[in-house]
Amino acid sequence: MSFVEYSEFIQEGDVVIIFLGRESMMPIKVQSGAQTQTRYGVIRHSSDLIGQKFGSKITCSKGGWVYVLHPTPELWTVNLPHRTQILYTTDIANITLMLDLKPGSVVCESGTGSGSLSHAILRTIAPTGHLHTVEFHAQRAEKAIQEFKEHKVSHLVTVRNQDVCKDGFGITHVADAVFLDIPSPWEAITHAKRALKHKGGRLCSFSPCIEQVQRTCEALLEHGFEEICTLEVLLRVHEVRTVTLPLPDFGPEDGSSDLGLEDASNSTNSSVNCKTATPPREIAGHTGYLSFATKPRN
Ligand SMILES: C[S@@+](CC[C@H](N)C(=O)[O-])C[C@H]1O[C@@H](n2cnc3c(N)ncnc32)[C@H](O)[C@@H]1O
């Protein structure tokens, strides 16, 4: 198993996502002889997991069942151990697109934090790209190195335990893209410019506060960056539900099939059941602003 390549069968040492329900999942490391307790009973790694196909439905000791899923960056984001605030898929999708990441891209990132974004970047740039990620908190850097090894992606990533604002990214004029998620990104713009390839290259900075955005954009302008733009990505998940509506009386003719009604057999004389999608009354909270820029091409 690797986070950048799909395997069919579960092996010792793999990370598996135990899916108990949409809102209830847990990552486990498969070890022969080990057991994992769930609300549906025990999962015995040797007999229930090793050799099974990823995606299988397995029965726990109390008779309940769970799915055993292959890990992906999206599943990791909602299951990873939090060491910091993390980026979620809504922002990650935009970052990946707007930084023009693809297989073979060389990318710089700081800070590594809990590695949520790092895993998504690694899947996108594999099999020939490289991620240089900088984290000044020693234990977080160490934990990230360990996770990348366990997830079989360490050949694609270099973790540096240093202050990006003082010491930069450790590479010069090779990166296709730079991503910043640190409290004072404006202090890292000189280093970002040096890490980016001579001409072109994209930069993105994530900040929760507009004052941080202002200072970062000023620094980007001072350093000659172009196409500077800031956006906020808000997700609106529409809820699909069945509602009962009173049936209008159009006279003696039966017009229910012309009205797009779900199923005439669900209808009574006076009401009808149909599916409707409603937008959320409240939009999920602000995460942060994404500021993008391009290094001049000439
Ligand atoms: C919000 S977290 C990053 C989360 C990450 N984007 C993710 O998705 O998991 C910010 C990280 O940046 C690190 N950091 C802050 N300032 C830094 C600096 N100057 N140099 C290197 N790392 C820094 C912090 O230690 C923290 O781990």
The ligand as an SDF file (V2000), in Angstrom:
LIG
                    3D

 27 29  0  0  0  0  0  0  0  0999 V2000
   -1.3210   25.6230   10.2420 C   0  0  0  0  0  0  0  0  0  0  0  0
    0.0450   24.5820   10.2560 S   0  0  0  0  0  0  0  0  0  0  0  0
    0.1550   23.9950    8.6070 C   0  0  0  0  0  0  0  0  0  0  0  0
   -0.8740   22.9440    8.3200 C   0  0  0  0  0  0  0  0  0  0  0  0
   -0.6730   22.2440    6.9910 C   0  0  0  0  0  0  0  0  0  0  0  0
   -0.8920   23.1360    5.8820 N   0  0  0  0  0  0  0  0  0  0  0  0
   -1.6060   21.0510    6.8940 C   0  0  0  0  0  0  0  0  0  0  0  0
   -2.4720   21.0330    5.9990 O   0  0  0  0  0  0  0  0  0  0  0  0
   -1.5000   20.1300    7.6980 O   0  0  0  0  0  0  0  0  0  0  0  0
    1.3670   25.7290   10.3130 C   0  0  0  0  0  0  0  0  0  0  0  0
    2.7160   25.0600   10.5830 C   0  0  0  0  0  0  0  0  0  0  0  0
    3.7180   25.9750   10.2250 O   0  0  0  0  0  0  0  0  0  0  0  0
    4.8000   25.8580   11.1410 C   0  0  0  0  0  0  0  0  0  0  0  0
    5.5370   27.1330   11.0320 N   0  0  0  0  0  0  0  0  0  0  0  0
    5.1190   28.3600   11.4450 C   0  0  0  0  0  0  0  0  0  0  0  0
    6.0480   29.2870   11.1580 N   0  0  0  0  0  0  0  0  0  0  0  0
    7.0670   28.6370   10.5400 C   0  0  0  0  0  0  0  0  0  0  0  0
    8.3280   29.0560   10.0130 C   0  0  0  0  0  0  0  0  0  0  0  0
    8.7050   30.3260   10.0790 N   0  0  0  0  0  0  0  0  0  0  0  0
    9.1290   28.1120    9.4580 N   0  0  0  0  0  0  0  0  0  0  0  0
    8.7430   26.8230    9.3970 C   0  0  0  0  0  0  0  0  0  0  0  0
    7.5680   26.3580    9.8960 N   0  0  0  0  0  0  0  0  0  0  0  0
    6.7340   27.2650   10.4570 C   0  0  0  0  0  0  0  0  0  0  0  0
    4.1080   25.5980   12.4610 C   0  0  0  0  0  0  0  0  0  0  0  0
    4.9930   24.9520   13.3710 O   0  0  0  0  0  0  0  0  0  0  0  0
    2.9370   24.7110   12.0450 C   0  0  0  0  0  0  0  0  0  0  0  0
    3.2820   23.3560   12.1600 O   0  0  0  0  0  0  0  0  0  0  0  0
  1  2  1  0
  2  3  1  0
  2 10  1  0
  3  4  1  0
  4  5  1  0
  5  6  1  0
  5  7  1  0
  7  8  2  0
  7  9  1  0
 10 11  1  0
 11 12  1  0
 11 26  1  0
 12 13  1  0
 13 14  1  0
 13 24  1  0
 14 15  1  0
 14 23  1  0
 15 16  2  0
 16 17  1  0
 17 18  1  0
 17 23  2  0
 18 19  1  0
 18 20  2  0
 20 21  1  0
 21 22  2  0
 22 23  1  0
 24 25  1  0
 24 26  1  0
 26 27  1  0
M  CHG  2   2   1   9  -1
M  END
$$$$
